[in-house]
Amino acid sequence: MTQQVKDPMQQARLKSARRTALAVTVVAVAIFLLSILQMLKFS
């Protein structure tokens, strides 16, 4: 994906996709950490 995108709509779509992927990653990591903390707390 080193190719430069000239279309502004496609650039906006890629930016939105990156932001969505980042948000999903943050939520997944938070759930993972909370589950580990809960496991340690009740063991």
Secondary structure, DSSP 8 states (H G I E B T S, - for coil): --S----HHHHHHHHHHHHHHHHHHHHHHHHHHHHHHHHHHT-
